[in-house]
Amino acid sequence: MKIRYPFMALASLLSVLALAGCGNYAEKTHPSWVAPTPGAVYDDSTVFARITQAVQADPALRGINIEIKVTDGLVTLSGTIGNEDQMTRINMHTWMVDGVKKVDNQIKIK
């Protein structure tokens, strides 16, 4: 029984010391830490302009007649194109633009 009481006293002392170190966490945070900024916000006109520019700059898509609409990051594509490669390229250019959340591709192949 003599060994039991010193062990319990030591365990109690360590518990109290450990809990004492759990004070206000915010005070122990390094001053250089700052909360991360929220994600970038892209307006629809910027998303529209970037998609349009990418499509117009692609030589394989010159002369196609498609309509691009952007509402709250949802891009709706419509019109007609000549082949599957053009469809793939339009999808690729659209999804590569920052701010695109979803694409509703209603383009038809002639």
Secondary structure, 3 states (H helix, E strand, C coil): CCCHHHHHHHHHHHHHHHHHCCCCHHHHCCCCCCCCCCCCCCCHHHHHHHHHHHHHHCHHHCCCEEEEEEECCEEEEEEEECCHHHHHHHHHHHHCCCCCCEEEEEEEEC
